[in-house]
Amino acid sequence: MNGFTDVFRRCEQICPRLSEWCPIDKAHTLASLVIALRPALTIELGVWQGASLVPMALAHQAIGFGRVIAVDAWSAVASVQGQVNPDDAKWWGEVSHERAYQTFLTVLVEEGLSQFVEVVRSTSDEYAPPDGIGIWHADGNHGEQAIRDVQKFAPKMASGGIIVMDDLNWSGGGVKKACAALESLGWIEYAPLGTGSMWRRK
């Protein structure tokens, strides 16, 4: 990884100003996954301002190969759906999704990442994922939607692909149910990562 130290340095500079939700160790791990696996296709579902997507895009830029598809509705209606905690529902209902979207687009341009990122402003229900996903970072709606996302995206993973599930203990248990669905599809949790975990096929 010595040849990729600039990727990790840039993660440390960029990610904290985008969000505190992606700690530096997680940002480094996401970038390392791309560098190690060299996937042709990485997808992040639930992008917000890009704190966890940017590390993967930086890694794709560094290896000069592949791309990241950024899927997010950037919509209060979509974010509030399935939130059982009133405080969570209130926050997601009031925060400016448009500002988050524009911040994300701006950082892509500023960091020269636009050619490695395809932005899809869509709910996951509306989006049709392609085959051959090498890395999928699942950080979309944490309600029952998370189960549907697993059922939709997991079958599209490439052989040897990795799924990163985020926020396992989110209120309402939607993500934990999604993990149970993932396990029923033949996946196994093999390592923790921040508030989530990484999965591979059995």
N, C-alpha and C positions, 0 to 999 in steps of 0.2 A: 504493500500500500504506500510505500515511500514516495512513489511517483505521483501520488494523488493528494499530497498534503495540502495543496492549494484548495481542493474541494472542501476539506474539513475546515480550513481557515475561513473560507467564504461562508460556510454554514454558520460559523460562530459570529460572523459579522452581520449576516442578513436575517437569520431566523428570529433572534430575540426581538427585533423591531416589528416583526409581523404578528407574533403571538407568543404567549408564555405556555401555550398548550403543547408545544413540541420541544421538550428539553434537548439540550445539545447532545447528550448521549444517544437519544433516539434519532436525532437528525443525522448524526454520524453513522449510526447503524443502518438507517435507510439508504444513505449514500453508499455505504459499504456493500449492501446487498446488490445494488445495481452494478458496482464495480466488479464484484465477484461473479455474479451470475450472467452479466452482460445480456440482459433480456432485450429482445427486439421491441417488446411492448410492455410498458408499465402503466397501470391505471390507479388513480386515486379517486375514490368516491367520497365526497365531502371535503372540499378544498379550503373554503373560507378565504383567508388572506395568503395562503400558500406556505405556511411555516414548515409543513411536513412534505409538501410537494417539491419545493425549491431544492432541498438536498438531493432528491432523486433526479431532478432535471440537471443540476450541476454535475452529477455523476455521469449522466448520459452525455452531456456536453464534453466532459473530460475524456470519455472513452471514444467519443466521436461516432456513436452508434445508437440506434433506437430512439424511442420517443416516449413521452408521458402523455396520457390522455387525462385531462382534468375535468371531472364530471361533478357539477354542482348546480343546483337550481338558483342559488343565491336569492332565495325567496323566503320571506317570513312565514308565509302560509305553509310551505313545505317543511320548514324547520320546526314549527310549533306542533305539527301533526305527530301524535303519539307521545308527547311529553306529559308524563304523569305528575311531575313535580311542578307545582304552580310557579315557583321562582324561576325554574328553567323556561317554562312556557312564556312567562312575562319577559324575561331577558331576550329570548329569541324573537319574540313578537315585536319588541321595541327597537332593537339594535338595527343600524342601517346596513342592510345586505348590499345595497348598491355601492356604498362606500368601500365595503370589504372587497367587492368584485373589482372596482376600479383600482384599489391598492394592489391587488394581485396582478392585474394587467400591467400596471406601471412597473412593478418589480421585474416582471418578465422582460420588458423592454430595457430597463436600466442595466440588467445583468446579462443581456445578450442571450436570453434563453428561449426566445419566441420560436425559433426554428426547431426546438426540441420538445415543444409543448403544444398539444392540440387542446383548445379550450371548448368544452361542450356545456353550454348553459341549459341544463335539463334535469328533471328529476330522474332518479334511477329507474322508476317504472316506465318512463318514456324512452329511456336509452336502451339501445340494443348492443350489448358488448360484443366485440369481435372475438374470434377464436385466437388461441395462442398467447394468452396473457402470461407474462413471465413473473410479474410481481403485481399483486393487488393490495393496496392499502385501503381497508374498509373503515371509513370514518364518516359515514353518512348519517342519516336519521337513526337514532338509537332506540326507537320504539319497535313495534312489530314489523316495521319496514325492513329492519335489519335482517330478519329471517328471509323475507322475500329476496333481499339482495344476495344473500348467500346462495339461495336456490338458483338464482339467475346467473351469477358471476362464476361460482365455483366450477361448473361444468365447462367453462370457457378457458380454464387454466391450462397452460402448456405443461408437458411432462417436466417434472423437476421444478415447477413453479412454487412460489411462496405466497401465502396469504398472511397479511398482518391485520389482525382484528384490534380495534382500539376501544378504550373505555368499557372494559368488561363489567365493571360494577355500576354502570349507569342506572339511575333509578328506573324502576319498572321491569327490569330484567330482560329487556328485549335483546341486548347484545349477548347475554349468556344463553338465551334460547337460540340465537343465531349460531353460537358456537356448538350447541348441541346438534343443530341441523347440519352444521359442517362436519361434525364427527360422524353423523349418520351417512354422510356422502363419502366416507372413506378417508377423512383427513384426521391428522393427529397433531395436538399441540406439543411443540418441542422446545420452546424457549419463551420466557417472558420478555416484554419490551415495553417499558414505561407503564402506562395504565392498561396495556393490552398484552397480546401475545402473538407469536409467529406459529404458523401452521404449515405442514407439508402432508403429502399423501402417505398413507400407510404403506 
